């Protein structure tokens, strides 16, 4: 019998498939990435032409690369793009030259504090070329002439992003967004892409209340492009979550929306606290991932960000050490579980009005006490009914009830379902 794989193992396998691809904010690497993700969930792919105005930005030229290397006088490639897409400065213009090491050094990027690691560097909006390499490699390069070759193109093309929609009972939407622009960095953000794909599959297995829209787009310019092209849909976005750095060994970290008290902020705080997982809640800052685009003051959407170790918070960040061994199936599965728990709360969180507010209604006559007879938590469920009736004034949500009563949210929501079925409360 074949071994049973867990969702975490499947997500890690997806990360492994995506890892070798050279991604950037545009180009065939993004398309190849979305093609693979499209094997897991159906995607609608959008191509936005170079030169398109998107808010205060303009879609840049498309960048693609076929090969790049630095070769010594014997022809040996001492730095080779074929070995890792991190070896080339992202968006490097083409170059074919021979030059001495002294001249070449001005185009080389290393991490002296971590001499065996290769950094990730880009130059999206300034024409430049360069290589990233280990300090150990540079230290071993003798003076002399080196052949330098970057076989790349910058030409009019497109910016590519994709969407997947899980239909809900209502048209109001929850946005789940993750960036797809980084090359061989497993945690940032291949783990986020994998968790998003499996979260979408999980949501499709039930009938969610909200419509869930998954956005896979290049960082910054991709989210800005989506916002510019979806001005009419933005009005329907009620909640949102940016997924990034979802597979490292650190504790879970939630960054609040710009509002600070959006419903998603309260739900994530409640779920993380109730689960007793090690976690951290951070206040909003206008720096980080694409939550800062969705939360920009003109849109001011209720979008937070979930990660494990946050942006730039671990030494391996934006280096070759963010590899397949740095992310684990267990961490990705834990991140997925938190997302599922949070969206389950979000989907059931309502404000009700008590239809029998004068005195306590007779629950036994309606069979509501009888329905609890076989439950091991009958007393807790009874208290949940009383709390829901007490706070169903149109102002308090079920999350308010759970937090004030100290009862589990699911118990409170189940009580509300029973009371709604007995026509004692209405939405």
Number of C-alpha atoms within 10 A of each C-alpha: 3 4 5 7 8 12 16 22 16 16 27 27 15 20 26 16 14 25 22 18 18 25 28 23 29 29 22 19 23 25 19 15 21 26 15 13 21 17 10 15 18 17 19 13 15 14 13 19 17 17 15 14 14 18 12 7 13 15 22 23 22 21 25 22 23 11 14 24 23 21 18 20 11 8 10 13 16 15 22 21 20 13 10 19 25 28 26 28 23 27 27 25 20 17 15 12 10 17 13 12 18 10 12 17 12 10 12 19 21 22 17 11 8 16 15 16 22 26 24 25 19 19 14 17 9 10 11 16 18 24 30 28 25 22 20 16 15 18 9 9 12 10 10 11 16 25 20 20 17 23 15 17 17 17 12 14 18 22 29 24 27 24 20 19 19 20 18 19 10 10 14 18 23 26 22 23 28 32 25 29 25 26 25 28 30 32 30 30 24 33 33 28 30 27 29 28 23 19 19 22 15 13 18 16 9 10 13 19 19 22 23 25 19 24 25 29 28 25 19 17 21 28 25 22 23 21 18 16 14 11 11 10 12 18 12 13 20 18 22 27 27 25 29 28 29 33 35 26 14 17 15 24 21 25 25 26 30 23 17 17 12 18 20 25 25 16 20 27 18 18 19 20 13 14 11 8 13 11 17 16 15 15 13 19 12 13 10 16 20 28 31 23 23 27 20 14 11 8 13 15 24 25 31 31 28 24 24 25 23 24 15 12 10 12 10 18 20 23 22 22 20 22 17 20 11 14 23 20 19 18 21 27 22 18 28 25 14 18 20 16 17 19 23 18 21 22 16 21 20 19 21 22 20 21 15 13 15 7 7 10 15 11 16 10 9 14 11 18 16 12 12 15 11 8 10 9 11 15 13 17 22 17 16 26 23 18 20 27 24 16 20 23 16 13 11 16 18 25 25 18 23 20 14 11 15 12 18 17 24 18 18 28 23 15 24 27 16 16 21 17 12 14 13 19 22 18 10
